[in-house]
Amino acid sequence: MTAFGFRTSHANGHARLGWFTTPHGVVETPAFMPVGTHASVRGLAMQEIRDAGAQMILANAYHLYLRPGDQMVRALGGLHAFSRWEGPMLTDSGGYQVFSLARYRKVSEEGVEFRNKIDGSLHQYTPEKVMQIERNIGADVIMQLDELIEGGSEHRASYRAMERSLRWLERCRVEFERLDRDGRAPVRGLTVPDGAPALSTQDMTRDVVAPPQALFPIVQGGTYADLRTASINGILQSGDWAGIAVGGLSVGEAKSAMYDTFDTCAPLLPLDKPRYLMGVGFPDDLLEAVSRGMDLFDCVAPTRMGRHGTVFTSDGKVQIQKSSNRTDRRPLTDDCACPACMQYDRAYLRHLMVTEEPLGPRLLALHNLTFLMALMAKAREQLAAGEFGAWSSGWLSRYRSKGMG
């Protein structure tokens, strides 16, 4: 019996209510996943993330490979034990990080060669290596290595990256299955201080067996409908996947082009698999994507924006450092259960930010996450009630009517 499954109900157009089963629990979709790049959502404790309503979180294999090392994460019990998160987890392969390291990397058919910005060391990042890293880290869902290129790239460049991503997917699949069959390479040479608990890797017989994991392919092709179609067709012909991701968006293209890409992809993707839209996390984009059949989302923007003073409300984004908030004793929003809204007013939150008190960025980042979790919970509620379309339209109209406050 597989450890992964997906079922849906209460469809409203392409939007659907779903349940994604993983070895660490069931995720009710649509759902937003907070990004814990280094096995930590910056500045926030895992209990706070749970209290905010998170069901599943994301970590980044590229960053964990560099520090503390994927073998170290494995030796310390795997990603769940290491981070103290008991629910489902996903690791991104690092394709976006490779994309952002233009000055430090060289992409070829073999993979990516890059220099570590931390110490200057040279690394070879291949599809096979990425599978070994992600299987060491041990998240429930792991992503293929793909080639991400800049938004707005010409058709020819987008075609080459899409085709290479399909070839890399096949290499990822072969290595993923080999590790299932043959086991992970033993980890040697790690010691613990006297009196400390043993490392997980010390029991080699058990440790070499990789945990149950699902490999997700990534649809690429820029904003070109023919390339997105070709990418999906290639993915569906290459295997029976537990889920499929849509990548390469929110990297500089116009929002209308991003929405058009959702419209292209949704009718072509299997109905019985979760669709994971990578790197999208603004409230209006989430609802537009849900209405077009996407199920899972992640983005660093909510926490990053919060740490810099921009918060989400139902009336649009608010920049808390504005002088107009200096004497404003209202909460950020009346319908949010986060500590920032329940315990403090805008004037105090502004004070924390302008005086650079660490509590300010923490509270605002937590607010943005709580806001998105509540938005997705409301979307699920409206889907179950059969009223998602009308509710979403009204919500988006209100959110977009006032702009930045």
Secondary structure as UniProt FT lines:
FT   STRAND          5..12
FT   TURN            13..14
FT   STRAND          15..22
FT   TURN            23..24
FT   STRAND          25..29
FT   STRAND          31..33
FT   TURN            37..38
FT   TURN            42..43
FT   HELIX           46..51
FT   TURN            52..53
FT   STRAND          57..60
FT   HELIX           61..66
FT   TURN            67..68
FT   HELIX           70..75
FT   TURN            76..77
FT   HELIX           79..83
FT   STRAND          89..92
FT   HELIX           95..100
FT   TURN            102..104
FT   STRAND          105..107
FT   STRAND          112..115
FT   TURN            117..119
FT   STRAND          122..125
FT   HELIX           127..137
FT   STRAND          141..143
FT   TURN            151..152
FT   HELIX           155..182
FT   TURN            194..195
FT   HELIX           200..202
FT   HELIX           204..207
FT   STRAND          214..216
FT   STRAND          218..219
FT   TURN            222..223
FT   HELIX           225..238
FT   STRAND          244..246
FT   HELIX           255..265
FT   HELIX           266..268
FT   TURN            271..272
FT   STRAND          275..277
FT   TURN            278..279
FT   HELIX           283..291
FT   TURN            292..293
FT   STRAND          296..298
FT   HELIX           301..307
FT   TURN            308..309
FT   STRAND          310..313
FT   TURN            314..315
FT   STRAND          316..319
FT   TURN            320..321
FT   HELIX           323..325
FT   TURN            326..327
FT   TURN            334..335
FT   HELIX           339..343
FT   HELIX           346..354
FT   TURN            355..356
FT   HELIX           359..385
FT   HELIX           388..401
//
